[in-house]
Amino acid sequence: MISYFQNISFANPYWFLLLSLVPLIILWYILRYKQLNASLTMSSTDWLNGKDLKSPRQKIIHLPIILRLLTLIILTVIMARPQSSDSHKEMNVEGIDIVMAMDVSSSMLAMDFRPNRLEAAKKVAKEFISQRPNDRIGLVIFSGEAFTQCPLTIDHQVVNNLIDPMESGMIADGTALGDGLATAVNRIKDSEAISKVIILLTDGVQTAGSMDPATAAELAKTFGIRIYTIGVGRHGMAPYPVQTPFGMQVTSLPVEIDEVVLRKVAKITDGNYFRATSNQSLSEIYKQIDNLEKTRIEVSIFNNKYDQYKELLLGALAILLLEILVKLTILRTKP
């Protein structure tokens, strides 16, 4: 019984005021019992022979009131609504919803990652998805414009199959950060998941699109969506493949990532900004996001309440049935 009430809280504790009636009922019972029983006693020598003078009926004469009081106490506890908190009970059922918004502009072909930024991002994204088997995952790609590559789904094989063919040139070139973010928000805003997350990955600054990234972030905030932003690219110069009249050649160009905007977007939604400068650091960033979201989920579920009354109700019914059984058998009053 003690272990049952560990980590138990009560939604309606004022019902415990009923327990103040217990001593009054006991006092009423004692007075009534004295009035109903004769005070005259007869002498006997049976006790000298070691005989028990009390009959079975007399031994349990007070059992019904004890059982009745126990029933009253248990029902009072039930009315007070005992509740427990469970940090793991729903974890493998609910999950979270995640939309991955990925930049596929031509700059993602830079070779400061192996073999280039886009292929590295695709590989790490698939590894991240494999670590979250209970979450719904969606995919948005953007360049000069944005569209949904895959809606939210629990079928991760479908997501992986749609990540593989992603390549630069699928859509008009440019970097429409705001449009990519807004498209991701539109895909996840109606979700009823415990946690809604967008992971925005880019290597540039806004050069296209009609939506301001900060405005899209404010929109995400109104829907309770958290955004993690990732800037991809080493510091300084990076090798880019460039098409020339003499064929494809590699040249070094400056890395330009709008970290101010990416930090602002993350901060608005209580997310985080990360800078990836290599394949390894990009992989570590996704691991950090994975751990952050798992921790948040545990905290959210810990506050969920679950009514705990079934065992108490069964106990009260059992005691009530025992009282009825005793009255109909041993304590039965003959007419």
C-alpha positions as CSV (number, residue, x, y, z in Angstrom):
1,M,0.0,0.0,0.0
2,I,2.9,2.4,0.8
3,S,4.6,1.7,-2.5
4,Y,1.2,2.4,-4.3
5,F,1.2,6.0,-3.0
6,Q,4.8,6.8,-3.9
7,N,4.9,9.7,-6.4
8,I,1.1,10.1,-6.1
9,S,-0.6,13.5,-6.0
10,F,-4.3,14.2,-5.6
11,A,-6.4,16.4,-7.9
12,N,-9.2,16.9,-5.4
13,P,-7.6,16.8,-2.0
14,Y,-10.6,18.6,-0.3
15,W,-12.5,15.3,-0.3
16,F,-10.2,14.2,2.6
17,L,-12.3,16.4,4.8
18,L,-14.8,13.5,4.8
19,L,-12.3,11.5,6.9
20,S,-13.1,13.8,9.9
21,L,-16.4,11.8,10.1
22,V,-14.6,8.6,10.9
23,P,-14.0,9.3,14.7
24,L,-17.6,10.6,15.0
25,I,-18.9,7.4,13.4
26,I,-16.8,5.3,15.8
27,L,-18.1,7.3,18.8
28,W,-21.7,6.9,17.6
29,Y,-21.2,3.1,17.2
30,I,-19.8,2.7,20.7
31,L,-22.6,4.5,22.3
32,R,-25.2,2.7,20.2
33,Y,-23.6,-0.7,21.0
34,K,-23.8,0.0,24.7
35,Q,-27.4,0.9,24.5
36,L,-28.4,-2.2,22.6
37,N,-26.6,-4.7,24.8
38,A,-27.6,-5.6,28.4
39,S,-25.4,-4.6,31.2
40,L,-26.3,-7.5,33.4
41,T,-23.6,-10.3,33.5
42,M,-23.9,-13.8,34.8
43,S,-21.1,-15.6,36.7
44,S,-19.5,-18.7,35.3
45,T,-16.7,-21.0,36.2
46,D,-16.0,-22.0,32.6
47,W,-13.0,-19.7,32.4
48,L,-11.3,-21.9,35.1
49,N,-11.3,-24.7,32.6
50,G,-9.6,-22.6,29.9
51,K,-12.7,-22.3,27.9
52,D,-13.2,-19.3,25.6
53,L,-16.5,-17.7,26.7
54,K,-16.9,-15.8,23.4
55,S,-18.8,-17.4,20.5
56,P,-17.6,-17.0,16.9
57,R,-20.4,-14.5,16.4
58,Q,-19.2,-12.4,19.4
59,K,-15.6,-12.5,18.2
60,I,-16.5,-10.7,14.9
61,I,-19.4,-8.7,16.1
62,H,-17.5,-5.4,15.3
63,L,-16.2,-6.6,11.9
64,P,-19.0,-5.0,9.8
65,I,-18.4,-1.5,11.1
66,I,-14.6,-1.9,10.6
67,L,-15.2,-3.0,7.0
68,R,-17.7,-0.1,6.5
69,L,-15.2,2.4,7.7
70,L,-12.5,0.9,5.5
71,T,-14.8,1.2,2.5
72,L,-15.5,4.9,3.4
73,I,-11.8,5.7,3.7
74,I,-11.0,4.0,0.3
75,L,-13.9,5.8,-1.5
76,T,-12.8,9.1,0.0
77,V,-9.3,8.5,-1.5
78,I,-10.8,7.7,-4.8
79,M,-12.9,10.9,-4.8
80,A,-9.7,12.8,-4.1
81,R,-8.5,11.5,-7.5
82,P,-5.0,10.0,-6.9
83,Q,-2.8,10.6,-9.9
84,S,0.7,9.5,-10.9
85,S,3.2,11.1,-13.3
86,D,5.0,8.8,-15.8
87,S,8.0,10.0,-17.8
88,H,8.3,7.0,-20.0
89,K,4.8,5.7,-20.5
90,E,4.0,7.5,-23.7
91,M,7.5,7.9,-25.0
92,N,7.4,5.1,-27.6
93,V,3.9,6.1,-28.7
94,E,3.7,9.8,-29.2
95,G,7.1,10.8,-30.5
96,I,7.5,14.2,-32.2
97,D,7.1,15.7,-35.6
98,I,10.2,17.0,-37.4
99,V,10.4,18.7,-40.8
100,M,13.9,18.9,-42.3
101,A,14.3,22.0,-44.6
102,M,17.3,21.6,-46.7
103,D,19.1,24.0,-49.1
104,V,19.8,22.5,-52.5
105,S,21.2,25.6,-54.2
106,S,24.3,25.4,-56.4
107,S,26.5,26.6,-53.5
108,M,25.8,23.3,-51.7
109,L,28.1,21.7,-54.3
110,A,31.1,23.3,-52.5
111,M,33.7,20.7,-51.7
112,D,34.8,21.7,-48.2
113,F,32.7,18.7,-47.2
114,R,33.2,15.2,-48.6
115,P,32.3,14.8,-51.4
116,N,30.3,18.1,-51.2
117,R,28.0,19.9,-48.8
118,L,24.8,18.5,-50.2
119,E,25.8,14.9,-50.3
120,A,27.2,15.2,-46.7
121,A,24.0,16.8,-45.5
122,K,21.9,14.0,-47.2
123,K,24.0,11.3,-45.5
124,V,23.8,12.8,-42.0
125,A,20.1,13.5,-42.4
126,K,19.5,9.8,-43.1
127,E,21.6,8.8,-40.1
128,F,19.5,11.2,-37.9
129,I,16.2,9.8,-39.2
130,S,17.4,6.2,-38.3
131,Q,17.8,7.3,-34.6
132,R,14.2,8.5,-34.3
133,P,12.1,5.5,-35.2
134,N,9.0,6.7,-33.4
135,D,8.8,10.2,-34.9
136,R,7.1,11.5,-38.0
137,I,9.5,13.1,-40.4
138,G,8.9,15.5,-43.3
139,L,11.2,17.0,-45.9
140,V,11.2,20.4,-47.5
141,I,13.8,21.5,-50.1
142,F,14.5,25.1,-51.2
143,S,16.7,27.0,-53.5
144,G,15.3,30.0,-55.5
145,E,11.9,28.6,-54.4
146,A,10.7,26.0,-52.0
147,F,8.4,22.9,-52.1
148,T,7.6,19.9,-50.0
149,Q,9.7,16.8,-51.0
150,C,7.9,14.6,-48.5
151,P,5.0,15.3,-46.1
152,L,5.2,14.2,-42.5
153,T,5.2,10.4,-42.3
154,I,6.2,7.6,-39.9
155,D,7.4,5.6,-43.0
156,H,11.1,6.6,-42.8
157,Q,12.0,4.4,-45.8
158,V,9.8,6.7,-48.0
159,V,11.7,9.8,-46.6
160,N,15.1,8.2,-47.3
161,N,14.0,7.3,-50.8
162,L,13.1,10.9,-51.4
163,I,16.4,12.2,-49.9
164,D,18.5,10.1,-52.3
165,P,17.5,11.9,-55.6
166,M,17.8,15.4,-54.1
167,E,20.3,17.4,-56.2
168,S,21.2,21.0,-57.0
169,G,19.3,22.2,-60.1
170,M,16.0,20.5,-59.2
171,I,14.5,24.0,-58.9
172,A,15.6,27.5,-59.8
173,D,18.8,28.6,-58.2
174,G,19.1,31.0,-55.4
175,T,18.6,30.9,-51.6
176,A,15.0,31.5,-50.5
177,L,15.5,31.0,-46.7
178,G,12.2,32.6,-45.7
179,D,10.2,30.7,-48.3
180,G,11.8,27.4,-47.3
181,L,11.1,28.0,-43.6
182,A,7.5,29.2,-44.3
183,T,6.9,26.0,-46.4
184,A,8.1,23.9,-43.5
185,V,5.9,25.8,-41.0
186,N,2.9,25.2,-43.2
187,R,3.6,21.5,-43.3
188,I,3.9,21.1,-39.5
189,K,1.6,23.8,-38.0
190,D,-1.5,21.6,-37.7
191,S,0.4,18.8,-36.0
192,E,-0.9,17.5,-32.6
193,A,2.4,16.0,-31.6
194,I,4.0,16.8,-28.2
195,S,6.8,18.7,-29.9
196,K,7.0,20.2,-33.3
197,V,10.5,20.9,-34.8
198,I,12.0,22.3,-38.0
199,I,15.7,21.7,-38.8
200,L,16.8,24.4,-41.3
201,L,20.1,23.7,-43.1
202,T,21.7,26.2,-45.4
203,D,25.1,27.5,-46.6
204,G,24.2,31.0,-47.7
205,V,22.3,34.2,-47.4
206,Q,18.8,35.1,-48.6
207,T,19.0,36.0,-52.3
208,A,15.5,35.0,-53.4
209,G,11.9,34.5,-52.3
210,S,9.3,36.8,-50.9
211,M,9.2,35.8,-47.2
212,D,11.5,37.3,-44.6
213,P,13.1,34.5,-42.5
214,A,12.4,36.4,-39.2
215,T,8.8,36.8,-40.1
216,A,8.6,33.0,-40.9
217,A,10.1,32.3,-37.5
218,E,7.6,34.5,-35.7
219,L,4.9,32.5,-37.5
220,A,6.5,29.3,-36.3
221,K,6.5,30.6,-32.8
222,T,2.7,31.2,-32.8
223,F,2.2,27.5,-33.6
224,G,4.6,26.3,-30.9
225,I,7.3,25.2,-33.4
226,R,10.9,25.1,-32.4
227,I,13.6,25.8,-35.1
228,Y,17.2,24.5,-35.2
229,T,19.3,26.3,-37.8
230,I,22.5,24.9,-39.2
231,G,25.0,26.9,-41.2
232,V,27.1,24.7,-43.4
233,G,30.6,25.7,-44.6
234,R,34.1,26.2,-43.4
235,H,35.4,29.6,-42.4
236,G,37.2,31.7,-45.1
237,M,37.4,30.2,-48.6
238,A,36.0,26.9,-49.9
239,P,36.5,25.1,-53.2
240,Y,33.6,25.3,-55.6
241,P,33.1,23.5,-59.0
242,V,32.5,26.2,-61.6
243,Q,31.4,25.6,-65.2
244,T,33.8,27.3,-67.7
245,P,34.3,27.2,-71.4
246,F,37.0,24.7,-70.8
247,G,34.7,22.4,-68.7
248,M,34.2,22.0,-65.0
249,Q,37.0,23.6,-62.9
250,V,37.4,24.0,-59.2
251,T,38.0,27.5,-57.8
252,S,38.1,29.0,-54.3
253,L,35.3,31.3,-53.3
254,P,34.5,33.0,-50.0
255,V,32.0,31.3,-47.7
256,E,29.1,33.6,-47.0
257,I,26.6,32.4,-44.3
258,D,24.1,34.8,-42.8
259,E,24.7,33.7,-39.2
260,V,23.0,36.8,-37.8
261,V,19.7,35.8,-39.4
262,L,20.1,32.1,-38.6
263,R,20.8,32.9,-34.9
264,K,17.8,35.2,-34.8
265,V,15.5,32.6,-36.3
266,A,16.6,30.0,-33.8
267,K,16.3,32.5,-30.8
268,I,12.7,33.6,-31.7
269,T,11.5,30.0,-31.4
270,D,13.6,28.9,-28.4
271,G,15.8,26.8,-30.7
272,N,19.6,26.7,-31.3
273,Y,22.0,27.8,-34.1
274,F,24.9,25.5,-35.1
275,R,27.8,26.0,-37.4
276,A,29.1,22.9,-39.3
277,T,32.6,23.2,-40.8
278,S,33.2,19.5,-41.7
279,N,31.4,16.2,-42.1
280,Q,32.2,15.2,-38.5
281,S,31.0,18.5,-37.0
282,L,27.7,18.2,-39.0
283,S,27.2,14.7,-37.7
284,E,27.8,15.9,-34.2
285,I,25.3,18.7,-34.6
286,Y,22.6,16.3,-35.6
287,K,23.5,14.1,-32.5
288,Q,23.1,17.2,-30.3
289,I,19.7,17.9,-31.8
290,D,18.7,14.3,-31.3
291,N,19.7,14.4,-27.6
292,L,18.0,17.8,-27.0
293,E,14.7,16.6,-28.4
294,K,14.7,13.3,-26.5
295,T,15.4,15.3,-23.3
296,R,12.6,17.7,-24.0
297,I,10.2,14.9,-24.7
298,E,11.0,13.2,-21.4
299,V,10.4,16.5,-19.5
300,S,7.1,17.1,-21.3
301,I,5.7,13.7,-20.6
302,F,6.8,13.7,-17.0
303,N,4.1,16.3,-16.3
304,N,1.3,14.1,-17.8
305,K,-1.1,12.9,-15.1
306,Y,-2.7,9.4,-15.0
307,D,-5.6,8.6,-12.7
308,Q,-4.9,5.7,-10.3
309,Y,-8.1,4.4,-8.9
310,K,-8.9,1.0,-10.4
311,E,-7.1,-1.0,-7.7
312,L,-8.6,1.1,-4.9
313,L,-12.1,0.7,-6.4
314,L,-11.7,-3.1,-6.7
315,G,-10.5,-3.1,-3.1
316,A,-13.5,-1.2,-1.9
317,L,-15.9,-3.5,-3.7
318,A,-14.2,-6.6,-2.2
319,I,-14.5,-5.2,1.3
320,L,-18.2,-4.3,0.7
321,L,-18.9,-7.8,-0.5
322,L,-17.1,-9.3,2.5
323,E,-19.3,-7.2,4.8
324,I,-22.4,-8.4,3.1
325,L,-21.2,-12.0,3.3
326,V,-20.5,-11.7,7.0
327,K,-23.9,-10.3,7.7
328,L,-25.7,-13.0,5.7
329,T,-23.8,-15.8,7.3
330,I,-22.2,-15.6,10.7
331,L,-24.0,-12.4,11.9
332,R,-27.2,-13.2,10.2
333,T,-30.2,-12.3,12.5
334,K,-32.8,-14.9,12.7
335,P,-36.4,-13.7,12.6
